[in-house]
């Protein structure tokens, strides 16, 4: 039953062009390959926000904004 919920999500397949894009991001943005692959996958899926504690909160990659779900709001 739970597996049927996956039909509501867009699955990004790892492909050679995606790996090339991630490798370029590693070279230009000083990020790890895996972080770059996550960012490129999010961009490919047209995500506007990427929720992660592993990258800089507020950083943007084109239209994609990195958000830290554990950052306390500023007062």
PyMOL commands that set and color helices and strands:
alter all, ss='L'
color gray80, all
select helices_A, chain A and resi 2-8+16-29+33-44
alter helices_A, ss='H'
color red, helices_A
select strands_A, chain A and resi 49-51+60-61+64-67
alter strands_A, ss='S'
color yellow, strands_A
deselect
rebuild
show_as cartoon
